[in-house]
Amino acid sequence: MSYIAEENVPLRALAQVNQEMVQAVGQRCADQKIATIDLDATIIESWKREARLTYQGISGDQPMLALWAEMDLVVADEFGDGNVPAQMAPLPVTQRAFQALPSTVKEDYFGGDSACWEGDLLKWLRDEQRPEGPQGQIIFGISVRMTPNLKKHMQQLAKAQWKPYRQTADRECECADLLNYWPEETDRPEGAGPFLRYLAIGTRKRQGEWFGDGNEEKYFAVASNQRDWDAVRLLEWQREKAGTIEALHDVLKDELAAGVMPCGRWGANAAWLRLAVMSHNVLTAMKRLALPEKWLRAHPKRLRFQIFYSPGKLVTHARQTWLRVKRLKEAIGRVDRSAAPAAGTHARIGGLTDGLSKAFRSTRRGTCCRKQPEER
């Protein structure tokens, strides 16, 4: 049986610390008025006895992350067992992601793969008077699960309706608007509504070779409420711009120690992942607020070897000891210290620090472990 465990107070305190940090960075970068939330789950392989089997046939965990794509900031995360499917209740983490955005954001977007093709999430995104989250339109693009009826409709499109989308070394892709496609109730999640824009994508190999399943062509589809953009622009945004979260998965797992969970306790592993997320956000804040523009796309490994490991010289002068690090001089000079903190900030940060300390202590004692269902 798969279920999403409820977080306890220490874990929620960590989430609050991260939200405060995201909002502070967003307010310092107030010129960024657009926020695209990219939602995706990833598998963290594990050989621990408590790990559950994933859909790939390996044991591990399957957390879900929400990324503010334009700023490269993780705004929400949810830790799940390996047997929790990605399409299981994506709405709560999406709501937390939009609530974490600063007030400076004026345009909201959402991108996701077919795991986000889920009724509650689609209904919430379509509702411009949603009780929780930003008011107004959220433009979204979500991959649609392929059904026999949808595939048949795509195969019946006239050749003149297809237009070039993109080319790679071995593949050619075309796209088309499905103007006369109205999905049946069985072809869409309840609450999704039939009045969406559906885009078809056809992919074939350039040398006329077959794919592994024996077909000459593969089909994909995207649903959106954006009707003003042409098909190519919409697909480039949904399938390429929002794909930045795949790079985030690699950074977290390969460079920030999220690829190996510390123990078999669910709560401790969830805290470990959240701390890795916060480390990523701290590095992003440093790159955007303190370092020159050339460091904006630097990975943690590059920062570690070229900045954090920089040699320094201890200098004693006027009864004071200074650490002189030439490479950080420019970065420190770029930090704006003139912005005064908002009223009550110190009190909030103090409370959050206490919560963070409790989270560390609770994790060590094992009190962050999940609450098991009664039947288990």
C-alpha positions in Angstrom: 0.0 0.0 0.0 1.3 3.4 -0.9 0.6 6.7 0.9 2.1 10.1 1.5 3.2 10.4 5.1 2.3 13.5 7.1 5.2 15.8 8.0 5.8 16.6 11.7 6.7 19.9 13.2 10.5 19.8 12.8 10.1 19.0 9.1 7.6 21.8 8.6 10.0 24.2 10.3 12.6 23.3 7.7 10.1 24.0 5.0 9.3 27.4 6.5 13.0 28.3 6.6 13.3 27.5 2.9 10.2 29.5 2.1 11.5 32.5 3.9 14.8 32.2 2.1 13.1 32.0 -1.3 11.0 35.0 -0.7 14.0 37.0 0.5 16.0 36.2 -2.6 12.9 36.9 -4.8 12.4 40.3 -3.2 16.1 41.2 -3.7 15.6 40.3 -7.4 12.4 42.2 -7.8 12.9 42.7 -11.5 12.0 39.0 -12.0 8.2 39.3 -12.4 7.6 35.8 -14.0 7.5 32.5 -12.2 7.3 29.2 -13.9 6.8 26.3 -11.5 8.3 23.1 -12.9 7.0 20.0 -11.0 8.7 16.6 -11.3 9.5 13.5 -9.2 12.8 11.7 -9.2 14.0 8.3 -8.0 16.7 8.0 -5.5 18.0 4.4 -5.6 18.5 2.7 -2.2 19.5 -0.8 -1.0 18.3 -0.2 2.6 15.9 -2.8 4.0 13.1 -0.1 4.5 13.3 1.1 0.8 10.2 0.3 -1.3 10.1 -0.9 -4.9 9.7 1.8 -7.6 8.0 1.6 -11.0 11.4 1.0 -12.5 11.8 -2.2 -10.6 14.5 -0.9 -8.3 14.1 -0.1 -4.6 14.5 3.5 -3.3 12.6 6.7 -2.6 10.7 9.0 -4.9 10.6 12.7 -3.8 8.8 15.4 -5.7 10.3 18.8 -6.3 8.9 22.1 -7.5 11.4 24.5 -9.1 11.1 28.2 -9.8 12.6 27.8 -13.2 13.6 31.4 -13.9 15.4 31.8 -10.6 16.7 28.2 -10.2 15.2 28.1 -6.7 13.4 25.0 -5.2 10.2 26.4 -3.7 8.7 23.2 -2.4 9.5 19.5 -2.0 7.7 16.4 -0.8 9.5 13.2 0.2 7.8 10.0 -0.8 8.5 6.2 -0.7 9.6 4.5 -3.9 6.2 2.9 -4.3 4.3 6.2 -4.2 3.4 7.0 -7.8 4.3 10.5 -9.1 0.7 11.1 -10.1 -0.5 10.6 -6.5 -1.7 13.9 -5.1 0.5 16.5 -6.9 -1.8 19.3 -5.9 -0.6 20.0 -2.3 3.1 20.4 -3.3 2.0 22.7 -6.2 -0.1 24.8 -3.8 2.9 25.2 -1.4 5.1 26.1 -4.4 3.0 29.0 -5.5 2.5 30.1 -1.9 6.3 30.3 -1.4 6.7 32.8 -4.3 7.3 36.5 -3.3 4.8 39.2 -3.8 6.9 40.7 -6.6 5.8 37.9 -9.0 3.1 39.1 -11.3 2.8 36.3 -13.9 2.4 32.6 -13.0 3.1 29.6 -15.2 3.2 25.9 -14.6 4.8 23.0 -16.5 4.7 19.3 -15.8 5.0 15.9 -17.4 2.2 13.3 -17.7 2.3 12.6 -13.9 0.6 16.0 -13.6 -2.3 15.0 -15.8 -4.4 14.6 -12.7 -7.9 15.8 -12.1 -7.6 17.8 -8.8 -4.4 19.6 -10.0 -6.0 20.5 -13.4 -9.2 21.7 -11.8 -7.1 24.0 -9.4 -5.0 25.4 -12.3 -8.1 26.2 -14.4 -9.9 27.9 -11.5 -9.0 31.6 -11.6 -10.8 32.2 -8.3 -8.9 29.5 -6.4 -9.2 29.8 -2.6 -5.5 28.8 -2.0 -2.8 30.2 -4.2 -2.5 33.2 -6.6 -5.6 34.7 -8.1 -6.1 35.0 -11.8 -4.8 32.9 -14.7 -2.0 30.4 -14.3 -0.8 29.4 -17.8 0.1 25.8 -17.9 1.4 23.1 -20.2 1.1 19.5 -19.2 2.0 16.3 -21.1 -1.0 14.2 -21.8 -1.2 10.4 -21.2 -1.5 8.7 -24.6 -4.8 6.8 -25.2 -5.9 4.8 -28.2 -8.5 7.4 -29.1 -6.0 10.2 -29.0 -3.4 8.3 -31.0 -5.9 7.5 -33.6 -6.9 11.1 -33.9 -3.3 12.2 -34.3 -2.6 9.6 -37.0 -5.6 10.9 -39.0 -4.2 14.4 -39.3 -3.5 15.6 -42.8 0.2 16.0 -43.8 -0.4 19.7 -44.4 -1.4 20.2 -40.7 2.0 19.2 -39.5 4.9 21.6 -39.3 8.5 21.3 -38.3 9.2 21.4 -34.6 12.9 20.5 -34.1 15.6 18.2 -35.4 18.3 16.3 -33.7 21.2 14.2 -35.1 19.0 11.2 -35.6 15.4 12.3 -35.2 12.9 14.7 -36.8 9.9 16.1 -34.8 6.8 17.8 -36.1 3.9 19.3 -34.3 0.2 20.2 -35.0 -2.8 21.6 -33.3 -5.6 19.1 -32.6 -8.3 21.6 -33.6 -11.2 19.1 -33.6 -10.2 16.9 -30.7 -12.6 16.7 -27.8 -11.6 13.9 -25.4 -14.1 11.5 -24.0 -14.6 11.3 -20.3 -12.5 8.1 -20.2 -9.6 9.9 -22.0 -9.2 12.7 -19.4 -9.1 13.0 -15.6 -12.2 14.1 -13.9 -12.2 17.8 -13.5 -9.8 18.5 -16.3 -12.6 19.8 -18.6 -12.8 19.3 -22.3 -12.0 22.8 -23.4 -8.2 22.8 -23.5 -5.8 23.3 -26.3 -4.2 20.0 -27.4 -1.0 19.8 -29.3 0.3 16.7 -31.1 4.0 15.8 -31.5 5.2 13.2 -34.0 8.8 11.9 -33.9 10.5 9.7 -36.5 14.1 8.6 -37.0 15.8 10.4 -39.9 17.1 7.2 -41.5 13.7 5.5 -41.6 14.6 3.1 -38.8 12.1 1.7 -36.4 11.9 2.4 -32.7 12.4 -0.3 -30.1 8.6 -1.0 -30.0 8.5 -1.7 -33.7 6.8 1.5 -34.8 8.2 4.0 -37.4 6.8 7.0 -35.5 6.1 7.9 -31.9 3.4 10.3 -30.7 3.1 12.6 -27.8 0.6 15.3 -26.7 0.5 18.4 -24.6 -2.5 20.2 -23.1 -2.6 23.9 -22.3 -4.8 26.8 -21.6 -2.5 29.1 -23.6 -4.1 29.8 -27.0 -2.2 32.9 -28.1 1.2 31.3 -28.7 1.9 29.3 -31.8 2.4 25.6 -31.4 6.2 25.6 -31.7 6.7 28.4 -29.1 4.3 26.6 -26.7 6.1 23.3 -27.0 9.6 24.9 -26.7 8.4 26.4 -23.4 6.8 23.3 -22.1 9.3 20.7 -23.1 12.6 22.7 -23.1 12.3 25.8 -20.9 10.5 23.9 -18.1 13.0 21.0 -18.4 15.4 22.8 -16.1 14.3 20.6 -13.2 16.1 17.6 -14.7 19.4 19.5 -14.2 18.3 20.2 -10.6 17.8 16.4 -10.0 21.4 15.8 -11.2 22.9 18.6 -9.0 21.1 17.4 -5.9 21.9 13.8 -6.3 25.4 14.0 -7.7 26.9 17.2 -6.0 24.8 17.9 -2.9 24.7 14.4 -1.3 20.9 13.8 -2.0 21.7 10.8 -4.0 22.4 8.6 -0.9 20.0 8.6 2.0 21.6 8.5 5.4 19.5 5.8 7.1 16.2 3.8 6.9 14.1 6.3 8.9 11.7 8.2 6.7 11.8 11.4 8.7 15.6 11.6 8.8 15.8 11.0 5.0 13.1 13.7 4.4 15.1 16.2 6.5 18.3 15.2 4.6 16.7 15.9 1.2 15.3 19.2 2.5 18.7 20.3 3.7 20.2 19.5 0.3 17.4 21.6 -1.3 18.2 24.5 1.1 22.0 24.2 0.2 21.1 24.5 -3.4 19.0 27.6 -2.8 21.8 29.2 -0.7 24.3 28.6 -3.5 21.8 30.1 -6.0 21.3 33.1 -3.8 25.0 33.6 -3.6 25.4 33.4 -7.4 22.6 35.9 -8.0 23.3 38.4 -5.2 27.1 38.2 -4.6 29.0 36.7 -7.5 29.6 38.1 -11.0 27.3 37.1 -13.8 29.8 34.5 -15.2 29.2 32.4 -12.1 25.4 32.2 -12.6 25.4 28.7 -14.2 28.2 27.4 -12.1 27.6 24.0 -10.5 28.5 23.4 -6.8 31.6 21.4 -7.7 33.0 24.4 -9.6 32.2 26.8 -6.8 33.8 24.4 -4.3 37.1 24.1 -6.2 37.4 27.7 -7.5 35.9 29.7 -4.6 35.4 27.8 -1.4 38.8 26.2 -1.6 40.5 29.5 -2.4 43.8 30.0 -0.5 43.8 32.8 2.0 46.4 34.8 4.0 46.0 35.6 7.7 47.1 39.2 8.3 47.5 40.7 11.8 47.1 44.5 12.1 46.0 46.9 14.8 45.3 44.0 17.2 42.9 42.5 14.6 43.3 39.4 12.6 42.1 39.4 8.9 41.7 36.6 6.4 42.5 38.0 3.0 41.0 36.1 0.1 41.4 37.8 -3.2 38.9 35.7 -5.1 36.1 36.6 -2.7 36.8 40.3 -2.5 34.7 41.2 -5.5 31.8 38.9 -4.4 31.7 40.5 -0.9 31.7 43.9 -2.4 28.7 43.1 -4.5 26.4 42.3 -1.5 24.0 45.1 -0.9 24.0 45.7 2.9 21.9 48.8 2.6 18.5 47.0 2.6 17.0 47.1 6.1 15.2 44.0 7.3 11.4 44.2 7.5 9.7 44.7 10.8 9.6 41.4 12.8 12.2 39.7 10.6 14.6 39.0 13.5 11.8 37.5 15.6 10.7 35.3 12.8 14.2 34.2 12.0 14.9 33.5 15.6 11.8 31.2 15.8 12.8 29.5 12.6 16.3 28.9 13.9 14.8 27.3 17.0 12.7 25.1 14.8 15.7 24.2 12.7 17.7 23.2 15.8 14.8 21.0 17.0 14.7 19.3 13.6 18.4 18.4 13.9 17.9 17.1 17.4 14.8 15.2 16.5 16.4 13.6 13.5 19.2 12.3 15.6 16.8 10.9 18.1 14.7 9.3 15.4 11.5 11.3 16.2 11.2 12.4 12.6 10.1 8.9 11.6 6.8 8.5 9.8 3.5 7.8 11.5 2.7 4.2 10.5 -1.0 3.4 9.6 -2.8 1.4 12.3 -3.2 -1.6 10.0 0.6 -1.7 9.6 
